[in-house]
Amino acid sequence: MDYDAMIDSETWRFIRVSYSYYPKSAVQLSVFEQRRLYDAMCRAFAVGRPERIKVKERRTGSVGLRHYSAGGSGARIVYFHGGGFIMGGLESHDDLCAEICAATNYDLFAVDYRLAPEYRHPSMFDDALAATRYVLQMENLPLLLCGDSAGGNLAAAVAHTLRDRTAQIVGQLLIYPALGGDPGRGSYLVHAAAPMLSLDDVMFFERIRVKGQPPRHDPTFAPLTDREFSELPPTIVVSAECDPLSDDGREYCQRIAAAGGKSLWINEPGLVHGYLRGRHTVSRAKQSFARIVGALNDLGRGIWLGDQ
């Protein structure tokens, strides 16, 4: 794959800076060291919160949430962070969540779910589900599910589990999600050696998330293995072209559409996994972030792209 031709100079600069903190070979290190490097990388790209954002720490049972508010009303967003199910947390995605809140004017709840290997599947899903139910019962307002990478997986898994709540869960937006596609075909092979996330990395994160073999036909682990894709909320998946996970988004949207639902797949050209950290330095990432917050705004207001 000719990534020199596909990826522009701004994105390559973002990749090089990312690797200076979290190198290609990081998955060979201990989980403790991976977390330390990942957190340092996230801090290097952090830009702080917009001034008007107010933050309150919340808790439901043992699950922590960070509540961002811009003083608006309307829909609420539940956000699940990325990090391969082993890294990340409220701090790694703090500025991103604050910016989404400010751009949409919707309250946002970031979820501090448990991580592997200390906690294995379904611990992180159980936390995601508990947090979503907590926000659902706060007020009868439209709710959006959103997440990046591993968090996109959790958002989709929650949507499948709570499909009976689609009157209130009005949409989901998944950002370069890992949905459990077939690693032996498509983008998994075409982009097996992609910058920022390789096929080997994907398989490492899948293995560490469970004890023993990954479960089969378990949508709480891999939403693409579900047998039923009807009655899901309107769904937008934003993938990165240069990412082994890109076909997960395409296939997921195709299955929802085939079941009679609303879905839209956006495959961002020339971008790589994790590009949202570059939304202030990479023009393509900035444009994609604008599309993401615009789509969240529309979903929260009950507007679907195809209806306009």
Contacts in CASP RR format, 6 or more apart in sequence:
PFRMAT RR
TARGET T0000
AUTHOR 0000-0000-0000
METHOD contacts of the structure
MODEL  1
MDYDAMIDSETWRFIRVSYSYYPKSAVQLSVFEQRRLYDAMCRAFAVGRP
ERIKVKERRTGSVGLRHYSAGGSGARIVYFHGGGFIMGGLESHDDLCAEI
CAATNYDLFAVDYRLAPEYRHPSMFDDALAATRYVLQMENLPLLLCGDSA
GGNLAAAVAHTLRDRTAQIVGQLLIYPALGGDPGRGSYLVHAAAPMLSLD
DVMFFERIRVKGQPPRHDPTFAPLTDREFSELPPTIVVSAECDPLSDDGR
EYCQRIAAAGGKSLWINEPGLVHGYLRGRHTVSRAKQSFARIVGALNDLG
RGIWLGDQ
1 190 0 8 1.000
1 191 0 8 1.000
1 193 0 8 1.000
1 194 0 8 1.000
1 242 0 8 1.000
3 194 0 8 1.000
3 195 0 8 1.000
3 242 0 8 1.000
6 241 0 8 1.000
6 242 0 8 1.000
6 269 0 8 1.000
6 270 0 8 1.000
7 15 0 8 1.000
7 195 0 8 1.000
7 242 0 8 1.000
7 270 0 8 1.000
7 272 0 8 1.000
8 270 0 8 1.000
8 284 0 8 1.000
10 281 0 8 1.000
10 282 0 8 1.000
10 283 0 8 1.000
10 284 0 8 1.000
11 270 0 8 1.000
11 271 0 8 1.000
11 272 0 8 1.000
11 275 0 8 1.000
11 282 0 8 1.000
11 284 0 8 1.000
11 285 0 8 1.000
13 281 0 8 1.000
13 282 0 8 1.000
14 275 0 8 1.000
14 277 0 8 1.000
14 278 0 8 1.000
14 281 0 8 1.000
14 282 0 8 1.000
14 285 0 8 1.000
15 195 0 8 1.000
15 196 0 8 1.000
15 272 0 8 1.000
17 44 0 8 1.000
17 45 0 8 1.000
18 41 0 8 1.000
18 196 0 8 1.000
18 277 0 8 1.000
21 37 0 8 1.000
21 40 0 8 1.000
21 41 0 8 1.000
21 44 0 8 1.000
22 34 0 8 1.000
22 37 0 8 1.000
22 38 0 8 1.000
22 40 0 8 1.000
22 41 0 8 1.000
23 37 0 8 1.000
24 198 0 8 1.000
26 33 0 8 1.000
26 34 0 8 1.000
26 37 0 8 1.000
26 38 0 8 1.000
27 34 0 8 1.000
27 200 0 8 1.000
27 201 0 8 1.000
27 204 0 8 1.000
27 205 0 8 1.000
29 37 0 8 1.000
31 86 0 8 1.000
31 87 0 8 1.000
31 117 0 8 1.000
31 208 0 8 1.000
34 86 0 8 1.000
34 87 0 8 1.000
35 86 0 8 1.000
35 87 0 8 1.000
35 88 0 8 1.000
38 83 0 8 1.000
38 87 0 8 1.000
38 88 0 8 1.000
38 92 0 8 1.000
39 87 0 8 1.000
39 88 0 8 1.000
39 91 0 8 1.000
39 92 0 8 1.000
41 277 0 8 1.000
42 88 0 8 1.000
42 91 0 8 1.000
42 92 0 8 1.000
42 93 0 8 1.000
42 277 0 8 1.000
45 277 0 8 1.000
45 278 0 8 1.000
45 280 0 8 1.000
45 281 0 8 1.000
46 94 0 8 1.000
46 95 0 8 1.000
47 95 0 8 1.000
47 99 0 8 1.000
47 280 0 8 1.000
48 94 0 8 1.000
48 95 0 8 1.000
48 98 0 8 1.000
49 55 0 8 1.000
49 94 0 8 1.000
49 95 0 8 1.000
49 98 0 8 1.000
49 99 0 8 1.000
50 70 0 8 1.000
50 98 0 8 1.000
50 99 0 8 1.000
50 102 0 8 1.000
52 70 0 8 1.000
52 71 0 8 1.000
52 102 0 8 1.000
53 68 0 8 1.000
53 69 0 8 1.000
53 70 0 8 1.000
53 98 0 8 1.000
53 101 0 8 1.000
53 102 0 8 1.000
54 68 0 8 1.000
54 69 0 8 1.000
54 70 0 8 1.000
54 71 0 8 1.000
55 66 0 8 1.000
55 67 0 8 1.000
55 68 0 8 1.000
55 69 0 8 1.000
55 98 0 8 1.000
56 66 0 8 1.000
56 67 0 8 1.000
56 69 0 8 1.000
57 64 0 8 1.000
57 65 0 8 1.000
57 66 0 8 1.000
57 67 0 8 1.000
58 64 0 8 1.000
58 65 0 8 1.000
58 66 0 8 1.000
58 67 0 8 1.000
58 109 0 8 1.000
58 134 0 8 1.000
59 65 0 8 1.000
60 130 0 8 1.000
60 131 0 8 1.000
60 133 0 8 1.000
60 134 0 8 1.000
61 130 0 8 1.000
62 127 0 8 1.000
63 111 0 8 1.000
63 112 0 8 1.000
63 113 0 8 1.000
63 127 0 8 1.000
63 130 0 8 1.000
63 131 0 8 1.000
63 134 0 8 1.000
64 90 0 8 1.000
64 111 0 8 1.000
64 112 0 8 1.000
64 131 0 8 1.000
65 109 0 8 1.000
65 110 0 8 1.000
65 111 0 8 1.000
65 112 0 8 1.000
65 131 0 8 1.000
65 134 0 8 1.000
65 135 0 8 1.000
66 90 0 8 1.000
66 94 0 8 1.000
66 97 0 8 1.000
66 109 0 8 1.000
66 110 0 8 1.000
66 112 0 8 1.000
67 107 0 8 1.000
67 108 0 8 1.000
67 109 0 8 1.000
68 97 0 8 1.000
68 98 0 8 1.000
68 101 0 8 1.000
68 107 0 8 1.000
68 108 0 8 1.000
68 109 0 8 1.000
68 110 0 8 1.000
69 101 0 8 1.000
69 107 0 8 1.000
70 101 0 8 1.000
70 102 0 8 1.000
70 105 0 8 1.000
70 106 0 8 1.000
70 107 0 8 1.000
71 105 0 8 1.000
71 107 0 8 1.000
72 105 0 8 1.000
72 106 0 8 1.000
72 107 0 8 1.000
73 105 0 8 1.000
73 141 0 8 1.000
74 106 0 8 1.000
74 141 0 8 1.000
74 142 0 8 1.000
74 300 0 8 1.000
75 104 0 8 1.000
75 106 0 8 1.000
75 141 0 8 1.000
75 142 0 8 1.000
75 143 0 8 1.000
75 144 0 8 1.000
75 170 0 8 1.000
75 299 0 8 1.000
75 300 0 8 1.000
75 301 0 8 1.000
76 106 0 8 1.000
76 107 0 8 1.000
76 108 0 8 1.000
76 109 0 8 1.000
76 135 0 8 1.000
76 138 0 8 1.000
76 139 0 8 1.000
76 141 0 8 1.000
76 142 0 8 1.000
76 143 0 8 1.000
76 144 0 8 1.000
77 100 0 8 1.000
77 101 0 8 1.000
77 104 0 8 1.000
77 106 0 8 1.000
77 107 0 8 1.000
77 108 0 8 1.000
77 109 0 8 1.000
77 143 0 8 1.000
77 144 0 8 1.000
77 145 0 8 1.000
77 146 0 8 1.000
77 296 0 8 1.000
78 108 0 8 1.000
78 109 0 8 1.000
78 111 0 8 1.000
78 131 0 8 1.000
78 132 0 8 1.000
78 135 0 8 1.000
78 143 0 8 1.000
78 144 0 8 1.000
78 145 0 8 1.000
78 146 0 8 1.000
78 155 0 8 1.000
78 158 0 8 1.000
79 93 0 8 1.000
79 97 0 8 1.000
79 100 0 8 1.000
79 108 0 8 1.000
79 109 0 8 1.000
79 110 0 8 1.000
79 111 0 8 1.000
79 146 0 8 1.000
79 147 0 8 1.000
80 111 0 8 1.000
80 113 0 8 1.000
80 128 0 8 1.000
80 145 0 8 1.000
80 146 0 8 1.000
80 147 0 8 1.000
80 148 0 8 1.000
80 150 0 8 1.000
80 151 0 8 1.000
80 152 0 8 1.000
80 154 0 8 1.000
80 155 0 8 1.000
81 88 0 8 1.000
81 89 0 8 1.000
81 90 0 8 1.000
81 92 0 8 1.000
81 93 0 8 1.000
81 110 0 8 1.000
81 111 0 8 1.000
81 147 0 8 1.000
81 148 0 8 1.000
81 150 0 8 1.000
81 151 0 8 1.000
82 88 0 8 1.000
82 92 0 8 1.000
82 93 0 8 1.000
82 147 0 8 1.000
82 148 0 8 1.000
82 149 0 8 1.000
82 150 0 8 1.000
82 151 0 8 1.000
82 152 0 8 1.000
83 92 0 8 1.000
83 149 0 8 1.000
83 150 0 8 1.000
83 151 0 8 1.000
83 205 0 8 1.000
84 149 0 8 1.000
84 150 0 8 1.000
84 178 0 8 1.000
84 205 0 8 1.000
84 209 0 8 1.000
85 115 0 8 1.000
85 116 0 8 1.000
85 124 0 8 1.000
85 150 0 8 1.000
85 205 0 8 1.000
85 208 0 8 1.000
85 209 0 8 1.000
86 115 0 8 1.000
86 116 0 8 1.000
86 117 0 8 1.000
86 205 0 8 1.000
86 208 0 8 1.000
86 209 0 8 1.000
87 115 0 8 1.000
88 115 0 8 1.000
89 110 0 8 1.000
89 112 0 8 1.000
90 110 0 8 1.000
90 112 0 8 1.000
93 110 0 8 1.000
93 148 0 8 1.000
94 110 0 8 1.000
96 276 0 8 1.000
96 277 0 8 1.000
96 279 0 8 1.000
97 108 0 8 1.000
97 110 0 8 1.000
99 279 0 8 1.000
99 289 0 8 1.000
99 293 0 8 1.000
100 108 0 8 1.000
100 146 0 8 1.000
100 292 0 8 1.000
100 293 0 8 1.000
100 296 0 8 1.000
101 107 0 8 1.000
101 108 0 8 1.000
103 293 0 8 1.000
103 294 0 8 1.000
103 297 0 8 1.000
104 293 0 8 1.000
104 294 0 8 1.000
104 296 0 8 1.000
104 297 0 8 1.000
106 144 0 8 1.000
106 296 0 8 1.000
106 297 0 8 1.000
106 300 0 8 1.000
109 131 0 8 1.000
109 135 0 8 1.000
111 127 0 8 1.000
111 128 0 8 1.000
111 131 0 8 1.000
111 154 0 8 1.000
112 127 0 8 1.000
113 123 0 8 1.000
113 124 0 8 1.000
113 127 0 8 1.000
113 128 0 8 1.000
113 131 0 8 1.000
113 154 0 8 1.000
114 123 0 8 1.000
114 124 0 8 1.000
114 127 0 8 1.000
115 124 0 8 1.000
116 123 0 8 1.000
116 124 0 8 1.000
116 208 0 8 1.000
116 209 0 8 1.000
117 208 0 8 1.000
120 209 0 8 1.000
120 210 0 8 1.000
120 211 0 8 1.000
121 209 0 8 1.000
121 210 0 8 1.000
121 215 0 8 1.000
121 220 0 8 1.000
121 221 0 8 1.000
122 220 0 8 1.000
122 221 0 8 1.000
124 150 0 8 1.000
124 154 0 8 1.000
124 209 0 8 1.000
125 154 0 8 1.000
125 157 0 8 1.000
125 158 0 8 1.000
125 220 0 8 1.000
125 221 0 8 1.000
128 151 0 8 1.000
128 154 0 8 1.000
128 155 0 8 1.000
128 157 0 8 1.000
128 158 0 8 1.000
129 157 0 8 1.000
129 158 0 8 1.000
129 161 0 8 1.000
129 162 0 8 1.000
132 143 0 8 1.000
132 145 0 8 1.000
132 158 0 8 1.000
132 162 0 8 1.000
133 162 0 8 1.000
135 143 0 8 1.000
136 143 0 8 1.000
136 162 0 8 1.000
136 165 0 8 1.000
136 168 0 8 1.000
136 169 0 8 1.000
140 168 0 8 1.000
141 168 0 8 1.000
142 168 0 8 1.000
142 170 0 8 1.000
142 300 0 8 1.000
142 302 0 8 1.000
143 168 0 8 1.000
143 169 0 8 1.000
143 170 0 8 1.000
144 169 0 8 1.000
144 170 0 8 1.000
144 171 0 8 1.000
144 172 0 8 1.000
144 173 0 8 1.000
144 296 0 8 1.000
144 299 0 8 1.000
144 300 0 8 1.000
145 155 0 8 1.000
145 156 0 8 1.000
145 158 0 8 1.000
145 159 0 8 1.000
145 169 0 8 1.000
145 171 0 8 1.000
145 172 0 8 1.000
145 173 0 8 1.000
145 233 0 8 1.000
146 152 0 8 1.000
146 155 0 8 1.000
146 172 0 8 1.000
146 173 0 8 1.000
146 174 0 8 1.000
146 175 0 8 1.000
146 296 0 8 1.000
147 154 0 8 1.000
147 155 0 8 1.000
147 173 0 8 1.000
147 174 0 8 1.000
147 175 0 8 1.000
147 177 0 8 1.000
148 174 0 8 1.000
148 175 0 8 1.000
148 176 0 8 1.000
148 177 0 8 1.000
148 274 0 8 1.000
148 276 0 8 1.000
149 175 0 8 1.000
149 176 0 8 1.000
149 177 0 8 1.000
149 178 0 8 1.000
149 245 0 8 1.000
149 273 0 8 1.000
149 274 0 8 1.000
150 178 0 8 1.000
150 205 0 8 1.000
151 177 0 8 1.000
152 174 0 8 1.000
152 175 0 8 1.000
152 177 0 8 1.000
152 178 0 8 1.000
152 179 0 8 1.000
153 177 0 8 1.000
153 178 0 8 1.000
153 179 0 8 1.000
153 180 0 8 1.000
153 222 0 8 1.000
153 223 0 8 1.000
155 172 0 8 1.000
155 173 0 8 1.000
155 174 0 8 1.000
155 177 0 8 1.000
156 172 0 8 1.000
156 174 0 8 1.000
156 177 0 8 1.000
156 179 0 8 1.000
156 223 0 8 1.000
156 252 0 8 1.000
157 219 0 8 1.000
157 220 0 8 1.000
157 221 0 8 1.000
157 223 0 8 1.000
159 169 0 8 1.000
159 171 0 8 1.000
159 172 0 8 1.000
159 223 0 8 1.000
159 232 0 8 1.000
159 233 0 8 1.000
159 235 0 8 1.000
160 219 0 8 1.000
160 220 0 8 1.000
160 223 0 8 1.000
160 226 0 8 1.000
160 232 0 8 1.000
161 219 0 8 1.000
161 220 0 8 1.000
162 169 0 8 1.000
163 230 0 8 1.000
163 231 0 8 1.000
163 232 0 8 1.000
163 233 0 8 1.000
164 231 0 8 1.000
166 231 0 8 1.000
166 232 0 8 1.000
166 233 0 8 1.000
169 233 0 8 1.000
170 233 0 8 1.000
170 234 0 8 1.000
170 299 0 8 1.000
170 300 0 8 1.000
170 302 0 8 1.000
171 233 0 8 1.000
171 234 0 8 1.000
171 235 0 8 1.000
171 299 0 8 1.000
171 300 0 8 1.000
172 232 0 8 1.000
172 233 0 8 1.000
172 234 0 8 1.000
172 235 0 8 1.000
172 236 0 8 1.000
173 235 0 8 1.000
173 236 0 8 1.000
173 237 0 8 1.000
173 238 0 8 1.000
173 292 0 8 1.000
173 295 0 8 1.000
173 296 0 8 1.000
173 299 0 8 1.000
174 235 0 8 1.000
174 236 0 8 1.000
174 237 0 8 1.000
174 238 0 8 1.000
174 249 0 8 1.000
174 252 0 8 1.000
175 238 0 8 1.000
175 276 0 8 1.000
175 292 0 8 1.000
176 238 0 8 1.000
176 239 0 8 1.000
176 240 0 8 1.000
176 243 0 8 1.000
176 245 0 8 1.000
176 246 0 8 1.000
176 273 0 8 1.000
176 274 0 8 1.000
176 275 0 8 1.000
177 237 0 8 1.000
177 239 0 8 1.000
177 245 0 8 1.000
177 248 0 8 1.000
177 249 0 8 1.000
177 252 0 8 1.000
178 202 0 8 1.000
178 205 0 8 1.000
178 245 0 8 1.000
178 248 0 8 1.000
179 222 0 8 1.000
179 223 0 8 1.000
179 224 0 8 1.000
179 245 0 8 1.000
179 248 0 8 1.000
179 249 0 8 1.000
179 251 0 8 1.000
179 252 0 8 1.000
180 206 0 8 1.000
180 222 0 8 1.000
180 223 0 8 1.000
180 224 0 8 1.000
180 225 0 8 1.000
180 248 0 8 1.000
181 188 0 8 1.000
181 222 0 8 1.000
181 224 0 8 1.000
181 247 0 8 1.000
181 248 0 8 1.000
181 251 0 8 1.000
182 188 0 8 1.000
183 199 0 8 1.000
183 202 0 8 1.000
183 203 0 8 1.000
183 244 0 8 1.000
185 247 0 8 1.000
186 247 0 8 1.000
187 243 0 8 1.000
187 244 0 8 1.000
187 245 0 8 1.000
187 246 0 8 1.000
187 247 0 8 1.000
187 248 0 8 1.000
188 199 0 8 1.000
188 202 0 8 1.000
188 244 0 8 1.000
188 245 0 8 1.000
188 247 0 8 1.000
189 199 0 8 1.000
190 244 0 8 1.000
191 199 0 8 1.000
191 242 0 8 1.000
191 243 0 8 1.000
191 244 0 8 1.000
191 246 0 8 1.000
192 198 0 8 1.000
192 199 0 8 1.000
192 200 0 8 1.000
192 244 0 8 1.000
193 199 0 8 1.000
194 242 0 8 1.000
194 243 0 8 1.000
194 244 0 8 1.000
194 272 0 8 1.000
194 273 0 8 1.000
195 242 0 8 1.000
195 272 0 8 1.000
196 243 0 8 1.000
196 272 0 8 1.000
196 273 0 8 1.000
196 274 0 8 1.000
196 275 0 8 1.000
197 243 0 8 1.000
197 244 0 8 1.000
197 245 0 8 1.000
197 272 0 8 1.000
197 273 0 8 1.000
197 274 0 8 1.000
198 244 0 8 1.000
199 244 0 8 1.000
202 244 0 8 1.000
202 245 0 8 1.000
206 214 0 8 1.000
207 214 0 8 1.000
209 221 0 8 1.000
210 221 0 8 1.000
214 221 0 8 1.000
214 222 0 8 1.000
215 221 0 8 1.000
215 222 0 8 1.000
216 225 0 8 1.000
217 225 0 8 1.000
217 226 0 8 1.000
217 227 0 8 1.000
218 225 0 8 1.000
219 225 0 8 1.000
219 226 0 8 1.000
223 252 0 8 1.000
224 248 0 8 1.000
224 251 0 8 1.000
224 252 0 8 1.000
224 255 0 8 1.000
228 259 0 8 1.000
229 255 0 8 1.000
229 256 0 8 1.000
229 258 0 8 1.000
229 259 0 8 1.000
229 261 0 8 1.000
230 259 0 8 1.000
230 260 0 8 1.000
230 261 0 8 1.000
232 256 0 8 1.000
232 259 0 8 1.000
232 261 0 8 1.000
234 261 0 8 1.000
234 262 0 8 1.000
234 263 0 8 1.000
234 299 0 8 1.000
234 304 0 8 1.000
235 252 0 8 1.000
235 253 0 8 1.000
235 256 0 8 1.000
235 261 0 8 1.000
235 262 0 8 1.000
235 263 0 8 1.000
235 264 0 8 1.000
236 263 0 8 1.000
236 264 0 8 1.000
236 265 0 8 1.000
236 266 0 8 1.000
236 295 0 8 1.000
236 299 0 8 1.000
237 248 0 8 1.000
237 249 0 8 1.000
237 250 0 8 1.000
237 252 0 8 1.000
237 253 0 8 1.000
237 263 0 8 1.000
237 264 0 8 1.000
237 265 0 8 1.000
237 266 0 8 1.000
238 266 0 8 1.000
238 268 0 8 1.000
238 288 0 8 1.000
238 291 0 8 1.000
238 292 0 8 1.000
238 295 0 8 1.000
239 245 0 8 1.000
239 246 0 8 1.000
239 248 0 8 1.000
239 249 0 8 1.000
239 250 0 8 1.000
239 265 0 8 1.000
239 266 0 8 1.000
239 267 0 8 1.000
239 268 0 8 1.000
240 246 0 8 1.000
240 267 0 8 1.000
240 268 0 8 1.000
240 270 0 8 1.000
240 271 0 8 1.000
240 272 0 8 1.000
240 273 0 8 1.000
240 274 0 8 1.000
240 275 0 8 1.000
241 267 0 8 1.000
241 268 0 8 1.000
241 269 0 8 1.000
241 270 0 8 1.000
241 271 0 8 1.000
242 270 0 8 1.000
242 271 0 8 1.000
242 272 0 8 1.000
242 273 0 8 1.000
243 271 0 8 1.000
243 272 0 8 1.000
243 273 0 8 1.000
245 273 0 8 1.000
246 267 0 8 1.000
249 265 0 8 1.000
250 265 0 8 1.000
250 267 0 8 1.000
252 263 0 8 1.000
252 265 0 8 1.000
253 263 0 8 1.000
253 264 0 8 1.000
253 265 0 8 1.000
254 263 0 8 1.000
254 265 0 8 1.000
256 262 0 8 1.000
256 263 0 8 1.000
257 263 0 8 1.000
262 304 0 8 1.000
264 305 0 8 1.000
266 288 0 8 1.000
266 291 0 8 1.000
268 275 0 8 1.000
268 284 0 8 1.000
268 288 0 8 1.000
269 284 0 8 1.000
270 284 0 8 1.000
271 282 0 8 1.000
271 284 0 8 1.000
271 285 0 8 1.000
271 288 0 8 1.000
275 282 0 8 1.000
275 284 0 8 1.000
275 285 0 8 1.000
275 288 0 8 1.000
276 285 0 8 1.000
276 288 0 8 1.000
276 289 0 8 1.000
278 285 0 8 1.000
278 286 0 8 1.000
279 285 0 8 1.000
279 286 0 8 1.000
279 288 0 8 1.000
279 289 0 8 1.000
280 286 0 8 1.000
295 305 0 8 1.000
298 304 0 8 1.000
298 305 0 8 1.000
END
